[in-house]
């Protein structure tokens, strides 16, 4: 039914040998330039690296990460042009992030990484991001779109997000962050590091918890509790070594218990009490644990060549038990959308506790999706800077062999509603899904950034060879598939002056199909174009980029999170030709206000215009599409998004304010005015933050999110209207030593 583990090990070992051999051959320093000593062209070569690469790239630095102390990746990236999110639980526990029109559902169509390594539970087999690294552990987040994104993968239609953890300090260091706030929110983040000349060790612990902002009928916790611990050890060469090596060994463990549900509200109930939760969801709970191991070896061969090899293994287990159907009404999405239609009125009364279960068809089904994931691999990347005559090159090349597996089981238990409480029924537990899916993928890439006078050219190629297997243990069905894909990309930038440049690029977009997909489902494929201009000076950075994505085939993935029924879960659908186009405008910087008092004003503006249109008519069982007409817009893709932030900054403290506005979008593909029953409403929020540094090593801070306490319907998936979080406050203390 599945490949022997020895096959996996042989493939991984063979991949490592290939990578190390290829890297060693490519990484030899030039004979006329000894390792560790600068060559005569060093200044010019380094200048190539320091310039922003052709294509769209945004960096969220440590100062921005700490300004509002967001734990929610949605909020943190809300001020980044080109990104679209679909909020679900209000805390970003299961982030839904898309880029340039790529569907946001569970962030499955973008590449999510932690320190350059794929972070999803099973990035090829089951890319849905039910696990995401804790934002509070990060020191920087890189967002890459356009041709440069082909370095990552497997998904290249939108782009990549790389979450970068705290680097090793140069000496002994410690950090503590303690905070509390609304709904019994609590945070403890502690980090300690010891650094010597030839070794170092760093340990980090994070705890996050809250009782939740939703109000469960009859009372109960609707929040979450998270713990995460990580330890990293390092050994390294002597500082005087000509060839400098570092070896990091990292182990981490995280766990979460969240009393979260897939069930929202009817529109009428939302109007009366947007924070309400029906009593029928009282037992809904997600539990997961995540183990991660990593070994990273880096060698610097002089100033201009570096090789980094990473071996990694992640294990993730989640079990989410939640009400998602009745015995006699399996489509909970339609039930909540039309609670008064026919027999739906009876089921709705039971879901809300106003009526008792009176027949077997009226039993609620609590489905537990029990999933076990493995993700492991080895990757080697080479970065080198060389000169050939008047041309300066920055070359990135790499190879990765990756294996991931998803074991899926679905258990269904029956519950009766009795006097406003759930009681286990006589129905025996049923196992309705038991399957294993796995993927082995070999990926290689090479990209050369060439600098000649005022011109920069980037040419790159990615090749993916993918082998999948799916086995249904209930029916004994086994399916194998193998295919390969070539993902080219290139870009150009011309520097009109030291500050102003123009750019253009084109690359192929690709998203692999799931092993469980039907034979006629094709990978998602597109050709993506961008053109724009960039300004860089000592105070202000500005990017203005237009983009156009021509999808040869848009792929829809059916999950419970997207509102599909249990019987449809795991199926994928071809959506055919779609056009997505728009504009990204991003500006930021820091302006001096009073140099004598060291007072400055940081600011940032991000605007995204996105339009989309199906290029043909068809009917689909995928809930987000339905009966599509030519010209219909994609769901959950707001045409306008705007974020503006500013503040005052001083060595002794700072104050900041951020305003965000997101236009309305539709729950189902369509065009023209959006009907109220499929409307995801526009949202305007203001967030505030203030920091006071009482000592050079200690500070107090306070934050307020959603100052105006505006709550709207931000999503209707999976089942019913869902609110954004209300106004929330938090206060905290940080110490650095």
N, C-alpha and C positions, 0 to 999 in steps of 0.2 A: 504493500500500500504506500510505502514511502521509501526514499533513498536511504541506504544504510549510512550511519554516521561516519563510517570509514571513508565513504566517497566524499563527504563534505570536507573531512580533514585533509585528504589527499589533494583536493582541488585548492583548498586554502593554502596548503604548504607549497604547492606548485606555483600558485600566484605570487606568493612572497618571494620565491627564488627568482621568478621572472622580473619582478619589480626591482629587487635589490641589484640584480645584474644589469638591468637596463639603466637604472639610476647611476650606478657606479661608472658605467661607460660614458654617460653624458656629462657627469659632474666634474671631470678632471679639469683643473684650472689651466688656463693658457700657459704654454711653456715660457713665454716672455713676461709673465706676470706672476711671481711667486705668491702662494697662498698667504693671506694675512697682511699683505702689503699693498697699498693703493697704487694703481696704475696711473699713467699720465692723463687718462681720460676719466678719472674717477668722478670729478665734479659733474661732467656732462652726463655720465651714466646714471648717477644718483638722481639727477634732475628728471630723468625719464620716470623713475619710480615715484617721485614726489608729485608729479603732475596727476591730476584726476584722470583716470583712464577713459577712453571713449565709451560712451554709453551711460546709462542712468545708474547712479550709485548714491545711496544715502547712508550716513553713519549717525547713529544715536550714541553719543559719548557718555562717559560716566557722570558728568555734571548734569546732563539732561535726564539720565536715569534716576538720579537722586533728587531732582528738583521736586517732583510730585509724589515720589515714593509709590509709584503704581505697582501693584502685584498682578494686574491684568494686562496681558500682552495687547489686547484690543485697544485699550486706552493709550498705552505707551506708543503704539504705532499709528494712532489716530491722526497724528500731525505729519505723516509721511505721504507725500503725493504719490498717486498711482495705486494705492492699496484700498481694497474694499473689504469690509467685515460684516458678518451676520451675527449679531449678538444673540445669545441663547439663555445663559443662566445668570448673567449680570456680573460674574466674577472672572470670566475668561477661563474657566476650568477646562473646557474643551473648545479651544479657539477655532473660529471659522474665519480664515483669512484668505483672500484672493488678491491677485494682482492683474491690473490691466484687463479686467473682464473675466479672468479665469475664475471659475466657481469657487466660492468661499467655503463650501461645505467641508467641515472638519480639516481645512487646510490641506486637503489631499492633492491639490493640483499645483502646489508650490513645494520647493525643497526646503525642509526645516533641518537645521544642523545645530549642534553644540560643539564649539571649538573645531569646526571643520568636519565633523563626523555626523552622519545621518542620525537623527534623534528619534524618529517615529518608531512606534512599536514594531512595524514590519514595513519599511518604506516602499518595497516593491509589491509584496503580496497583499498588504492591507494598510495603505498609507494614511488612513484616518487618524488624526492627531488626538487620540484619547490621552496621550501623555505629552507634556511639553515641559522643558526645564523651567525651574522657578526664575522669574524675572529678577527677583531681588538678589540672586546670586551673580548676576551678570555685571561686567564692567563696560561692555560695548555691544551694540547690535548693528550688524551690517546688512543692508537691504540692497540687493543687486537685481537689476532688471536689464533687458536688452541683450546684446551679443555676449557680454561678459558672463552671463548666467549659464552658458553652455559648459563652463568649467565644472559645474556642480551636477545636479541631476539626481534621480532619474527624470523628474518633472522639469521641463524647461519652457512651458508655454507662458508662464507668468514671470517667474524669477525665483530667487533664493533668499532665505533669511538665515543668517549665521549668528547665533547667540554665543558671545565670547565671555568666558568666566574670568574671575580675578586672576591676574598674572602673579607669578611669584615675586614677592618683594625683594629688594636688594639687601635687606637686613631683617632682624627680628621685628615682628609687627603684630598688632592685634586690633580687633574691631568688634564693637558691640552696637547693635541697633535694637532698641526696645520701644514698642509702640502699642497704643490701645485706642479704640474708637467706637463708633456706632455699632449697634447690634452685637456688642461684646466682641468686637474685632480685637485680635491680639497678634503681635509679631515679636519673635525673638530671633535675631540673626547674630551669630557669633562666629568669629574667624580668628585663628591664631596661626602664626608662621614663625619658624625658626630657620635662619639662613646662615650657612657657613660657606667657606671658600669653595669646598668641593661637594657639598650636599645641602639639602634643604627638605623641610617637611611642612605641610600646611593642612590644617583640619578646619572644616566649616560645618556649621549646623544651622538649620532654619526650621522654625515652627510658625505656621500660619493657622489661624482659626477664626471662625465667626459663627454666630447663631443664625445668620441669614436674615435677609430683609423681607422675605415673603411670610405671610401669615396663614398658617395651616388651620383649616377649620377644625375646631376641637383642641387646638394647641399642639405644639411640637417643634422640634429643631428643624430648620430648613437650611442650615449652613454647612460648613465643612471644617475638617481638621487635617492639616498636612504636616508631615515631618520629613526632613531631608538631611542626610549626613554624607559628607564626602571627605576623603583623606587622600592626599597626593604626596608622594615622596619623589625626590629628585637627586640624581648624582650627575656630576659634570666634570669636564676636563679642568686642568689647572688654567688659570687666566692667561698664562703665557703660552699655552699650546698653540701651535701653528694651525692645526685642524681641531676645531672645538666641537665636542660632543656633549649633548645632554640627554638623559634618559629619565622620563617621568613615568611613574607607576601610580595609577589612580583607581580607587574603588569607591563606589557610592551606592547608597540605598535610599529610596524614598517610598512613602506610603501615603494614602489618602483615604479618608472616609467622608463622603459627601452625601447629604440627604437631599439629593437633587432628583428632579422628575423630568420626563419628556412632555408632561401634560400641562397645557396652558389653560386659558379661559375662553368662554364665549365673549363676543363683543359686548353684549349687554352687561355681563358680570365684570368685564374689564372696566367699563365706564363707571360702575358703582364702586369697585375696590380693586385697583390694578395689582395690588400686592397679595391678593387672595390666592390660596391654594386649596383645591378640593380635598375633602376628607378621603376620597378614594385613592389618593396618592400618599397616604400617611406612611406606608411601609417602603416607599421608594428609597433606595440607597445604593450608592456606588462604593465599592471597596477595591483598591488596587495596591499593588506593591511593585517596585521597579528596582532591579539590580543592574549595576553597570560596572564594567571593568575595562580598563584601557591601559595600553603601554605605548608611549610615544618616544621615538628616538629621532633626534635632530642632529645633523652634522653641518657645520658651517665650513665650507672649503674656501677660505679667504673671504673677502668682502663682498663678492659678487655671485656666489653659488651656495645654495642651501638645499639639502635633501631632508625630507621629513617622512618618516614611516610610522604608521599607527596601526596597531592591532586592537580590535575592540570586540566586546561581547555584551549584549544587553538582554535581560530577561524581564518580561512584563506580564503580569497576571491581573486581570480585572474581572470583576463579577458585578454586574449592574442589574439588580432586581427592581422592576418598575411595572406599574399597571400600564398596559398598552393595548388592551382589547377587552371585549366581552365575548363569551362563548358564542352568542348570537349576533354580535356586531364586531367584526374584526377591524373595521376601519375607524379608528378613534379620531382621525383628522376630520373625516366627514361628519362624524357624530357631533363634535364640538362646533364645527362650522354651521351645522343646521340642527340645533338641539330640539327643535319643535317638529321636525319632519317625521311623520309616521311613528314607528316604534322608537325612534331616537329619543322621544320625550320620556319614555320609561327608563331607558338606559341613562339618560342625563340625570334624572331624579335619583337613581341609585348611586351614580358617580359622586353626586353632591351630598349624599346622605339624607336626602329628603324622603326616600322610599327604601324599603327593604327588598332584598332579593326574594323572589317568590317562585322561581323556576330555574332549572339548570341552565337555560339560555341566558339568564340574567346574572350568572356568576361572572365576576371580574377575573380576568387572566393576569396574574402577575408573572411576567416573563423574565427569567434571569438569563442574561447573555453572559456566559462564562467563557472567557477568552484567555488563551495562553500564547504569548508571542516570543520568538527568539530572533535576534538580529545580531549578526556577527560578520566580521570581515577583516581584511588587511588592505591598506592603501598606502601608496608611496607617491609623493609629489616632489618634483624638482622645480626650483626657481633659480634662474640664472640671468645675469646681465652681461652682455658681451657687445663688442664693437666690431663691425666689419666695414672698414673704410669709413665713409661719412655716415653710415647707418648705425644707430644704437638700438640694441634689441633687449627686450625684457621677455624671457621665455618662461612659460609655466607649462609643465607637462606632468601627467600622472596616470596611474593605473590603479584600479580597485577591483578586488574580487569580493563579492558580497553574497551572503546567504541569509534568507529570512523565512520564517515559518509562522503560520497562524493556525492554531487548533481552536475550533469553534464548537461550542455546545450551547444549546438553548433548552432551558428547562421551563416548563409551564406548570404553575400551581393555581388552583381555583380558590377564590375567596367570595364569601357572601357578605353583603352589607346588612348588618343587624343592629338596629337602634343607633345608627350613626357611627358604627365602628366596623372594621374589617375582621371577619372571623373565617378561619380556615374551613373550606368546604370538604365534602366527602370525596371530591374528585381526586383520583390518584395523580401523582406527579407524572408528567409526560415529557419525554425527551423528543423534541421535534426537529432538532438539528444536531448533527455530530459529523464534523468534517475536518480535514486537514488540507491546507494549501501551502505551497512552498515555492520559492524562487531562488535560483542561482543566477547571478548576473556578473559578467565581466565588463567593466567599463574602462575606457581609455580616453584621454583627452590631451590635446596639445594646443597651445595658444601663443602666438608671437606678437608682441606689441613693438612696432618698429617706429623709431623716431628719426625723422630727417628734417633738419632745420625747423620750420614751423608746422610741419605735417606729422601726424601720428596715424598709423594704420594698424589695425588689429585684425588678424586672421586666425581662425581657430576651427577645430574639428573635434567632435565627440563621437565615439562609437560605443554602442551598447549591444551586447550579446546576451540574450535573456532566455532562460530555460525554466519552464513552470510545470507544476504538477498539482492536480486537485483530486482528492479522494473523498467521496461521500460514504461514510461508514454505515449509514442506514440503508443505502441502496446498493452498496458495493460498486458504484460507478467510479471510474478512474479516467481522468483526462490529462494528457501530456501535450505540451506545446513548446515550440522553440522558434525564436525569430531574432533578427538583429535590426538595428536602426542606425543610420548615420545622421548626425546632428551638426551641420555646419553653421558658422556664424562669422560675421566680420563687421568692422566699423572703422570710421575715419573721423579724425578731429583736426581742424586747422586753426592754429592760434593766430588770430588777426593781430593780437597784441599780447603783452604779458598777462592782461586781465581777461580779455574777451576771446572766446573761441566758438566755432560752430562745429556741429557733429552730425553724423548720420550712421545708421547701422541696420543690419538685417540678420536674422537668424531663424533657424527652424525651431518650432515648439513641438514638444512630445510629452505624452503621458502614457505609461504602459497600461495594458489591460490587466484586470485581475485574473488569477488562475481559474476562478470559478465562472468566468464569463462564458457565454455561448460562443460557438465557433464563428458566428457571423459578426461578432463585435470587433471593431477595429480600434487600434490605439488612437488616442487623441492626437491630432496633427494640425499644425498651423505654420504659416510663414509670417513672421513678425517684423515690422519695420518701425524705425524711429528716426526723427530728425529734430534738431533743436540748436540751442545756443546756451553757453555757460559763461558766467562772469565770476572771477575770483580776484579779490584784493585783500588787504590786511584787515578789513572790517566787515565786508559783506560778501556772501556767496549767493549766487542766483542761478537757477536752472530753469529753462523753459523748453520742454520737450513734447513734441507731438508723436503719437503712436498709432499704428494701424495693424491689426491682427486679422489675417485671412485664414480662417479655420477650414481646412479641407474636411475634417470630421470633428465635431464636438461630441464628447462622450459624457453621458449621464450615468452616475453611479447611485444605485438605489440602496439606501440604508434606513434604519428606523429613525436616525437623526434627521433625515430629509423628509420624514413623514410617510415613508412607504410602510406597507403592512409586512408582517412577519413572513408571509409567503413569498414576497418579492425581494426580501433582503438579499443582498449580494449580487443581484442581477445588474447588468450594465446595458446601455442603450446607445445606438448611434444617433447623433443629432444632425449629421451632415454639415453643409456649408453655412458658416456664420461669419459676419463681419463685426469687429469691435474696433472702435476708434475713439480718440480723445486727446486731451491735452493735460500735461502735468506742469505746474508752476510751483517752484519751491524757492524760498529766499530765507536767509538767516544771517545773523551776525551779532556784533556787539558795538554799540556806539558810546563814545565817552560823553558823560554828562558833566562831571566836575573832576578834572584830573587831579587837582590839589587834594580833594577829599577821596580820591580813588573811587568815584561813583560812576557806574556805567549802566547802560540799558541794553540787555540782551533782547533780541526779538526773533520771531520766526513766523513765516506765512507759508501755507501749503494749500494749493487749490487743485482739484482734479475734476475734469470734465470727461465723462464716459458715455458713449453712445453704442448701441448694439442693434443688430438686425439679423434674424434668420433669413436666409436667401432662398428658401423654398417652403412649401406647405407640406405638412405630414401630421399623422396622429401617433402619439406615443403613450405607453402605459406609465412612463416616468412622470410622477406627480407634478414636478416643477415645470413640465412642458405642456402636457395635455394635447389638445388640438391646436397645432401651430399653423399660423398663416404667414405667408411671406411678409417680411417687414416687422414681425413681432420682436419685442425687446426681451432680453434675458431677464430672469427673475433675480431679485436681490442685487441689483446693480444700479445704485442711485446715480442719476445723471450729474449731480453736482455735490461736491464735498469741499468744505472750507475750514481751515483751522488757523487761528491767529493767536500768538502768545507774545507777551512782553513782560517787563518787570524792571526792578532796580536791583543792582548788585553792588555789594561793598565787601571788603575783606572781613568785616564783622558780621555780615548777614546778607540776606537777599529776600526779595518778595517777588512773586510771579503770578500771572493770571493767564489762563488759556481759555479761549472761546472756540467751540466747535459747532459746525452746522452741517447736517447731512440731509439731503433732499429725500423725499418719499421715493419708494420703490415698490415693485409689485411682487407678489408671492408666486404667481404663475405667469408664464410667458404671455405677452399680449402687447397691444399698442393703443395709443390714444389715452383718454382719461381712465385712471385706475378705479375700478369698482371698489366700493368700501369693503366688501367681504374679502378682497385679496390685497388690501392696502397695508403696506408697512410704512408707518407714518414718518414724516420728517422729524428731526430731533435737533434741538439747540441746547447746549450745556455750557456752563462756565465752571472752571476749576480754579482754586486758589491754593497757594502754598507760601509759607514763610519759614525762614531759617534764621536762627540767632546763634552765633558762635561765642559761647560764654568763655571759652578758653581755646587756644590754638588746637587742642586735641579733643574738644567736646562741644556739642551743639544741641540746641533744642529746635524742634520743628513742629509745625501744625499744617494740616491740609484740609481742604473742603472740596469735595467733588459734587457736581450738579448743584451748584449754589441756588439756582432758581427752583429746584425740586420739581423739574418737569418730568413727567412719566407718560410715555406714549407706547403704542404697539410697535415694537422694533422688529418683531418676527412672528410668523404664524407656524413655524416649523419647530419641532416635529408635529405637535397636536395642539393647535389653538393659540390665541393671542398671548404674547409674552412681553413683560415690561422691561425697560432699562432700570438700573438701580436708582433709588431715590437719593435725596441729599444725604451725604455721609461726612462725618468728621473723624479726624484722627490726630493724636498728638504723640510725639516720640522724642527719644533722647539717643544721641549717638556719641560714642567715645572711640577715639583712635589713639593707639599707643604703640 
